[in-house]
């Protein structure tokens, strides 16, 4: 008799095989996924987080705070609470750090925030909700291998605090450059955007390509659908890619950013679009 084996597959194959089982085991949900405070300096406020146990089994959840730092490419890194200068982790108070749920139970959790008198601008942290109860095991068979699958779920709820009347938004374009591609016709314009103010900036941006006559040949949204976020003391590099069939010539790439202030911020760089190389098979020679 062949014994079932606990084995592994290649990453992509294993993931595609197990996703239906993993997705079916999501045990709890939280709402909302972002808590936005506007607590005046020297005062305290509170918001409510709704947590629902979606399973027919008891559930225990641990809650804890971390700091989040975002890189130039938008990638997020979790850090110990209180690491960042603009962390509000030390200001957040939870009624309980460990919550026990009965089957299908819904609980409303009060999350308080006390802003110190010297607080100015924007602050942020993240609240993790992590299952610590024993998870249910699901068994699935793939070929001659048997997998015992369990998942300990974790959700992150972002916390933002904006001190009313103290925001000083500002942004600058530190640099613009062209990143060449191998075929020279799929180059990207890189725009380094720096938040020089004290508030989280939710920017809209557009890159205009203007030809030698000043006419606009193309408008390219910067970021996701023309939007991107830059945190105080943070920097983002936004890549805008012109269409590959842009006619040959010299263009001015003009970045225009609206950061919510009383003016737009602009920067420019020259973009050279070469004529397509002639393929050997397309060359024509004369003869008698």
Secondary structure, DSSP 8 states (H G I E B T S, - for coil): ----B-----HHHHHHHHHHHHHHT--EEEE-SEEEE---TT-EEEEEEEEEE-SSS-EEEEEEEEEEEE-TTS-EEEE-TT-STTB-GGGEEES-SEEEE-TT-EEEEEEEEE--TT--SEEEEEEEEEE-S----EEEEETTEEEEE----EEEEEEEEE-TT-----EEEEEEEEE--TTSSS-EEEEEEEE-SSS-EEEEEEEEEE-TTS-EEEEEE-SBTTEEEE-TT-EEEEEEE--TT--SEEEEEEEEEE-SSSS-EEEEEEEEE------GGG------
